[in-house]
Amino acid sequence: MYYREHAGFGLIFEARVATELAEFVRRCDRARDGIWLLLSVGRIEGSVVIDGADAQGAGANLRWFIFSDALRGTGWGTS
């Protein structure tokens, strides 16, 4: 429970994140959406998602941008 431990959010928030990510994966279109993972020694240490479902209207959304504690503050999110 990442957000519970790091930000004090409850289980309802954790469930919402999981549900929205699952919905995104089901409708993901490689022509407009993207999921990138940062791997280090076979472990996922970070992720970023671009949700382009409304790119033509309101614009694409940056979603689920997160890095492990080990990488936070090391510059990976700036390049």
N, CA, C and O atoms as a MOPAC input file, in Angstrom:
PM7 MOZYME 1SCF
protein

 N      0.82100 1    -1.17000 1     0.00000 1
 C      0.00000 1     0.00000 1     0.00000 1
 C      0.87700 1     1.24900 1     0.00000 1
 O      1.11800 1     1.86200 1     1.04000 1
 N      1.33600 1     1.59900 1    -1.16700 1
 C      2.30800 1     2.67700 1    -1.32300 1
 C      1.79100 1     4.01800 1    -0.79600 1
 O      2.43000 1     4.64600 1     0.04900 1
 N      0.65300 1     4.44300 1    -1.29000 1
 C      0.15700 1     5.77600 1    -0.93500 1
 C     -0.23900 1     5.86700 1     0.53800 1
 O     -0.16000 1     6.93600 1     1.14400 1
 N     -0.65700 1     4.76400 1     1.09500 1
 C     -0.99300 1     4.74400 1     2.51900 1
 C      0.26100 1     4.97500 1     3.35800 1
 O      0.24700 1     5.77100 1     4.29700 1
 N      1.33400 1     4.28400 1     3.01900 1
 C      2.58700 1     4.40800 1     3.76800 1
 C      3.26500 1     5.75400 1     3.56700 1
 O      3.78300 1     6.33600 1     4.52100 1
 N      3.26700 1     6.25700 1     2.32700 1
 C      4.03700 1     7.45500 1     2.00400 1
 C      3.27400 1     8.76700 1     2.10500 1
 O      3.87600 1     9.81600 1     2.33700 1
 N      1.95900 1     8.72300 1     1.93400 1
 C      1.19700 1     9.97300 1     1.92200 1
 C      0.02700 1     9.97600 1     2.90300 1
 O     -0.66700 1    10.98400 1     3.04300 1
 N     -0.19000 1     8.86500 1     3.57200 1
 C     -1.27300 1     8.80800 1     4.53800 1
 C     -2.65300 1     8.63800 1     3.93800 1
 O     -3.65300 1     8.78600 1     4.64100 1
 N     -2.73100 1     8.32800 1     2.64100 1
 C     -4.03200 1     8.11600 1     2.01000 1
 C     -4.57600 1     6.76000 1     2.42900 1
 O     -3.80900 1     5.85100 1     2.74700 1
 N     -5.88600 1     6.62000 1     2.43000 1
 C     -6.51900 1     5.38800 1     2.87600 1
 C     -6.71000 1     4.36600 1     1.77800 1
 O     -6.29300 1     4.56000 1     0.63600 1
 N     -7.34500 1     3.28400 1     2.14700 1
 C     -7.57600 1     2.18000 1     1.22200 1
 C     -8.49800 1     2.56900 1     0.07200 1
 O     -8.37600 1     2.01700 1    -1.02200 1
 N     -9.40800 1     3.49800 1     0.29200 1
 C    -10.29500 1     3.93200 1    -0.79400 1
 C     -9.47100 1     4.55800 1    -1.91600 1
 O     -9.72600 1     4.29900 1    -3.09200 1
 N     -8.48600 1     5.37700 1    -1.55900 1
 C     -7.62200 1     5.97900 1    -2.57800 1
 C     -6.81800 1     4.90300 1    -3.29600 1
 O     -6.70700 1     4.93500 1    -4.52200 1
 N     -6.25300 1     3.95000 1    -2.55300 1
 C     -5.48100 1     2.85700 1    -3.15700 1
 C     -6.34900 1     2.08200 1    -4.14800 1
 O     -5.89700 1     1.74800 1    -5.24200 1
 N     -7.58300 1     1.80100 1    -3.76800 1
 C     -8.49400 1     1.06800 1    -4.64600 1
 C     -8.82200 1     1.87400 1    -5.89300 1
 O     -8.92700 1     1.31500 1    -6.98500 1
 N     -8.98200 1     3.17400 1    -5.73900 1
 C     -9.28300 1     4.03100 1    -6.89500 1
 C     -8.12100 1     4.03200 1    -7.88700 1
 O     -8.33300 1     3.93200 1    -9.09600 1
 N     -6.90200 1     4.14500 1    -7.37900 1
 C     -5.72800 1     4.10900 1    -8.25200 1
 C     -5.68000 1     2.77800 1    -9.00400 1
 O     -5.47500 1     2.75700 1   -10.21700 1
 N     -5.86700 1     1.67800 1    -8.29000 1
 C     -5.82500 1     0.35600 1    -8.91400 1
 C     -6.91300 1     0.19700 1    -9.97200 1
 O     -6.65900 1    -0.34700 1   -11.04700 1
 N     -8.11200 1     0.66300 1    -9.67600 1
 C     -9.23200 1     0.55600 1   -10.61300 1
 C     -8.97500 1     1.38800 1   -11.86200 1
 O     -9.18000 1     0.90800 1   -12.97700 1
 N     -8.53000 1     2.62900 1   -11.68800 1
 C     -8.28500 1     3.50200 1   -12.83600 1
 C     -7.13700 1     2.97800 1   -13.69800 1
 O     -7.20000 1     3.06600 1   -14.92400 1
 N     -6.10500 1     2.44300 1   -13.08300 1
 C     -4.99600 1     1.88000 1   -13.85500 1
 C     -5.45700 1     0.65200 1   -14.64200 1
 O     -5.07400 1     0.48400 1   -15.80000 1
 N     -6.26700 1    -0.20100 1   -14.03300 1
 C     -6.79700 1    -1.37800 1   -14.72800 1
 C     -7.66800 1    -0.96500 1   -15.91600 1
 O     -7.58000 1    -1.56700 1   -16.98600 1
 N     -8.50400 1     0.05600 1   -15.73500 1
 C     -9.34000 1     0.55100 1   -16.83500 1
 C     -8.47400 1     1.08700 1   -17.96600 1
 O     -8.76100 1     0.84900 1   -19.13900 1
 N     -7.40600 1     1.81600 1   -17.61000 1
 C     -6.50800 1     2.34500 1   -18.62200 1
 C     -5.86600 1     1.21000 1   -19.42400 1
 O     -5.81900 1     1.27100 1   -20.65300 1
 N     -5.38100 1     0.19200 1   -18.74700 1
 C     -4.71400 1    -0.92900 1   -19.42200 1
 C     -5.67100 1    -1.61400 1   -20.39000 1
 O     -5.25800 1    -2.01900 1   -21.47600 1
 N     -6.93600 1    -1.75100 1   -20.02000 1
 C     -7.92300 1    -2.38600 1   -20.90800 1
 C     -8.15300 1    -1.59000 1   -22.18700 1
 O     -8.39300 1    -2.17800 1   -23.24200 1
 N     -8.08400 1    -0.25700 1   -22.11000 1
 C     -8.38900 1     0.56800 1   -23.29500 1
 C     -7.14500 1     1.17800 1   -23.93500 1
 O     -7.25400 1     1.97100 1   -24.87000 1
 N     -5.99300 1     0.82100 1   -23.45000 1
 C     -4.74300 1     1.41600 1   -23.93200 1
 C     -4.59700 1     1.25500 1   -25.44800 1
 O     -4.75900 1     0.16200 1   -25.99100 1
 N     -4.29100 1     2.35400 1   -26.10600 1
 C     -4.10000 1     2.38900 1   -27.56000 1
 C     -2.67700 1     2.87500 1   -27.81000 1
 O     -2.35100 1     4.01800 1   -27.49100 1
 N     -1.83500 1     2.03200 1   -28.37000 1
 C     -0.42300 1     2.37600 1   -28.57200 1
 C     -0.22900 1     3.61500 1   -29.45400 1
 O      0.83000 1     4.24100 1   -29.40900 1
 N     -1.22400 1     3.96800 1   -30.24300 1
 C     -1.10100 1     5.13300 1   -31.11000 1
 C     -1.22600 1     6.45200 1   -30.33900 1
 O     -0.79600 1     7.49700 1   -30.82800 1
 N     -1.81100 1     6.40800 1   -29.13900 1
 C     -2.02700 1     7.65600 1   -28.40200 1
 C     -1.58100 1     7.60700 1   -26.94200 1
 O     -1.37800 1     8.65200 1   -26.32500 1
 N     -1.42800 1     6.41700 1   -26.38900 1
 C     -1.11300 1     6.24000 1   -24.97200 1
 C      0.28300 1     5.64700 1   -24.81900 1
 O      0.84300 1     5.09100 1   -25.76300 1
 N      0.82900 1     5.77400 1   -23.63100 1
 C      2.12600 1     5.16300 1   -23.38000 1
 C      2.32300 1     4.79600 1   -21.92900 1
 O      1.86400 1     5.49800 1   -21.02800 1
 N      3.01100 1     3.68400 1   -21.71000 1
 C      3.40200 1     3.24400 1   -20.38100 1
 C      4.90200 1     2.97900 1   -20.43100 1
 O      5.37800 1     2.17400 1   -21.23100 1
 N      5.63400 1     3.66700 1   -19.56500 1
 C      7.08200 1     3.46900 1   -19.50000 1
 C      7.46300 1     3.04800 1   -18.09300 1
 O      6.97300 1     3.60000 1   -17.10700 1
 N      8.33900 1     2.06800 1   -18.01600 1
 C      8.82600 1     1.58000 1   -16.73500 1
 C     10.32600 1     1.80000 1   -16.65900 1
 O     11.03300 1     1.63500 1   -17.65300 1
 N     10.80500 1     2.16400 1   -15.50200 1
 C     12.23700 1     2.28300 1   -15.24900 1
 C     12.66200 1     1.02700 1   -14.50500 1
 O     12.24200 1     0.79200 1   -13.37200 1
 N     13.50000 1     0.22000 1   -15.15100 1
 C     13.95400 1    -1.03700 1   -14.56400 1
 C     15.39600 1    -0.90400 1   -14.09500 1
 O     16.22300 1    -0.27000 1   -14.75100 1
 N     15.68000 1    -1.50800 1   -12.95700 1
 C     17.03400 1    -1.54100 1   -12.42700 1
 C     17.25800 1    -2.90800 1   -11.79900 1
 O     16.57800 1    -3.27500 1   -10.84000 1
 N     18.19400 1    -3.64600 1   -12.32800 1
 C     18.53100 1    -4.98500 1   -11.84800 1
 C     17.26900 1    -5.85700 1   -11.75200 1
 O     17.04500 1    -6.54300 1   -10.75500 1
 N     16.45900 1    -5.81100 1   -12.80800 1
 C     15.27000 1    -6.63700 1   -12.88700 1
 C     14.09400 1    -6.19600 1   -12.03800 1
 O     13.09000 1    -6.90500 1   -11.96600 1
 N     14.19300 1    -5.04800 1   -11.39600 1
 C     13.09900 1    -4.52900 1   -10.56300 1
 C     12.50700 1    -3.27800 1   -11.19600 1
 O     13.22900 1    -2.46600 1   -11.77400 1
 N     11.20700 1    -3.12900 1   -11.08700 1
 C     10.55400 1    -1.88900 1   -11.51700 1
 C     10.80700 1    -0.85600 1   -10.44000 1
 O     10.40200 1    -1.03500 1    -9.29100 1
 N     11.48600 1     0.24100 1   -10.81300 1
 C     11.81900 1     1.29800 1    -9.86500 1
 C     11.04700 1     2.58000 1   -10.13200 1
 O     11.10200 1     3.52000 1    -9.33900 1
 N     10.32700 1     2.61900 1   -11.24700 1
 C      9.54400 1     3.80500 1   -11.54400 1
 C      8.63300 1     3.56200 1   -12.72700 1
 O      8.81200 1     2.61400 1   -13.49200 1
 N      7.65000 1     4.43900 1   -12.86200 1
 C      6.73800 1     4.34400 1   -14.00600 1
 C      6.15300 1     5.71300 1   -14.31200 1
 O      6.07300 1     6.59800 1   -13.46000 1
 N      5.75500 1     5.84000 1   -15.54600 1
 C      5.03800 1     7.03300 1   -15.98900 1
 C      4.07000 1     6.59400 1   -17.08800 1
 O      4.39700 1     5.75200 1   -17.92500 1
 N      2.87500 1     7.18200 1   -17.06600 1
 C      1.85600 1     6.85300 1   -18.05100 1
 C      1.35900 1     8.14200 1   -18.68200 1
 O      1.09100 1     9.12300 1   -17.98800 1
 N      1.23700 1     8.13200 1   -20.00000 1
 C      0.57400 1     9.21500 1   -20.72400 1
 C     -0.74500 1     8.65700 1   -21.23200 1
 O     -0.77500 1     7.69800 1   -22.00300 1
 N     -1.82400 1     9.26700 1   -20.79000 1
 C     -3.17400 1     8.87100 1   -21.18900 1
 C     -3.64100 1     9.87200 1   -22.23100 1
 O     -3.96500 1    11.01600 1   -21.90900 1
 N     -3.67400 1     9.43800 1   -23.46900 1
 C     -4.02200 1    10.32200 1   -24.57500 1
 C     -5.45700 1    10.20000 1   -25.03600 1
 O     -5.78000 1    10.64400 1   -26.13700 1
 N     -6.32800 1     9.61500 1   -24.23400 1
 C     -7.71800 1     9.40600 1   -24.64300 1
 C     -8.41400 1    10.71100 1   -25.02800 1
 O     -9.27200 1    10.71200 1   -25.91100 1
 N     -8.05700 1    11.82100 1   -24.38000 1
 C     -8.68400 1    13.10900 1   -24.69300 1
 C     -7.65600 1    14.09200 1   -25.25200 1
 O     -7.78300 1    15.30300 1   -25.07000 1
 N     -6.65100 1    13.57100 1   -25.92700 1
 C     -5.57100 1    14.42000 1   -26.44600 1
 C     -6.08400 1    15.46200 1   -27.42800 1
 O     -5.56800 1    16.57900 1   -27.45600 1
 N     -7.07000 1    15.13100 1   -28.22300 1
 C     -7.60100 1    16.07800 1   -29.21000 1
 C     -8.48100 1    17.14500 1   -28.56800 1
 O     -8.66000 1    18.22000 1   -29.14000 1
 N     -9.02200 1    16.87100 1   -27.40900 1
 C     -9.89000 1    17.82000 1   -26.70300 1
 C     -9.11400 1    18.58500 1   -25.64600 1
 O     -8.47100 1    19.59300 1   -25.93700 1
 N     -9.18000 1    18.10200 1   -24.43600 1
 C     -8.53700 1    18.77300 1   -23.29600 1
 C     -7.03300 1    18.53300 1   -23.24200 1
 O     -6.31500 1    19.24500 1   -22.53900 1
 N     -6.55800 1    17.54800 1   -23.96800 1
 C     -5.12800 1    17.23300 1   -23.98100 1
 C     -4.83100 1    15.92300 1   -23.27500 1
 O     -5.67400 1    15.38100 1   -22.56100 1
 N     -3.63900 1    15.42800 1   -23.48100 1
 C     -3.21200 1    14.18500 1   -22.85300 1
 C     -2.95800 1    14.42700 1   -21.36100 1
 O     -2.72300 1    15.56000 1   -20.94100 1
 N     -3.00800 1    13.36800 1   -20.58000 1
 C     -2.80000 1    13.46000 1   -19.14000 1
 C     -1.59500 1    12.64200 1   -18.70800 1
 O     -1.40100 1    11.51400 1   -19.16100 1
 N     -0.79600 1    13.21600 1   -17.83400 1
 C      0.28800 1    12.50200 1   -17.18200 1
 C     -0.33000 1    11.78900 1   -15.98100 1
 O     -0.92500 1    12.43000 1   -15.11500 1
 N     -0.18900 1    10.45800 1   -15.92900 1
 C     -0.81700 1     9.67400 1   -14.86100 1
 C      0.19600 1     8.71100 1   -14.26500 1
 O      1.14600 1     8.31700 1   -14.94100 1
 N      0.01000 1     8.33400 1   -13.03100 1
 C      0.78700 1     7.28900 1   -12.36100 1
 C      2.29500 1     7.48300 1   -12.52600 1
 O      3.01900 1     6.55700 1   -12.89400 1
 N      2.74100 1     8.68200 1   -12.25100 1
 C      4.15600 1     9.05500 1   -12.30000 1
 C      4.72200 1     8.80200 1   -10.91000 1
 O      4.39700 1     9.52100 1    -9.96500 1
 N      5.56000 1     7.79200 1   -10.78200 1
 C      6.04100 1     7.40600 1    -9.45900 1
 C      7.41900 1     6.75900 1    -9.57200 1
 O      7.70700 1     6.03900 1   -10.52800 1
 N      8.25500 1     7.02700 1    -8.58600 1
 C      9.58200 1     6.41900 1    -8.51200 1
 C      9.79800 1     5.82700 1    -7.13100 1
 O      9.20100 1     6.26700 1    -6.14900 1
 N     10.65600 1     4.82800 1    -7.07100 1
 C     10.98600 1     4.22600 1    -5.77500 1
 C     11.72500 1     5.24400 1    -4.91300 1
 O     12.27000 1     6.22700 1    -5.41600 1
 N     11.73200 1     4.99300 1    -3.62100 1
 C     12.44800 1     5.87400 1    -2.69800 1
 C     13.92100 1     5.98500 1    -3.07300 1
 O     14.51800 1     7.05100 1    -2.91900 1
 N     14.51300 1     4.90000 1    -3.56100 1
 C     15.92800 1     4.88700 1    -3.91900 1
 C     16.24800 1     5.84900 1    -5.05500 1
 O     17.36000 1     6.37400 1    -5.11800 1
 N     15.30100 1     6.08900 1    -5.94900 1
 C     15.54800 1     6.95200 1    -7.11100 1
 C     15.01600 1     8.36000 1    -6.95200 1
 O     15.37400 1     9.24300 1    -7.73100 1
 N     14.17000 1     8.59200 1    -5.96000 1
 C     13.60100 1     9.90800 1    -5.76400 1
 C     14.71400 1    10.92200 1    -5.50000 1
 O     15.56900 1    10.69700 1    -4.64300 1
 N     14.70600 1    12.03100 1    -6.23000 1
 C     15.69400 1    13.07900 1    -6.04600 1
 C     16.99700 1    12.86800 1    -6.79100 1
 O     17.93900 1    13.64300 1    -6.61900 1
 N     17.07100 1    11.81800 1    -7.63000 1
 C     18.30700 1    11.54300 1    -8.35900 1
 C     18.28400 1    12.08800 1    -9.79200 1
 O     19.25600 1    11.91800 1   -10.52800 1
 N     17.18600 1    12.73900 1   -10.19700 1
 C     17.13500 1    13.34500 1   -11.51700 1
 C     16.44300 1    12.53000 1   -12.59600 1
 O     16.31700 1    13.01100 1   -13.72300 1
 N     15.98800 1    11.31300 1   -12.30000 1
 C     15.34400 1    10.49500 1   -13.31700 1
 C     14.05700 1    11.10800 1   -13.84800 1
 O     13.72300 1    10.88000 1   -15.01100 1
 N     13.34600 1    11.84800 1   -13.08000 1
 C     12.10100 1    12.43700 1   -13.52800 1
 C     12.27200 1    13.74400 1   -14.28700 1
 O     11.28100 1    14.35500 1   -14.68800 1
 N     13.50100 1    14.18300 1   -14.49200 1
 C     13.73600 1    15.46800 1   -15.14900 1
 C     14.21400 1    15.31900 1   -16.58300 1
 O     14.30300 1    16.31600 1   -17.30000 1
 N     14.52100 1    14.12400 1   -17.01600 1
 C     15.02300 1    13.97300 1   -18.39200 1
 C     14.28200 1    12.92500 1   -19.15800 1
 O     14.58700 1    12.68200 1   -20.32600 1

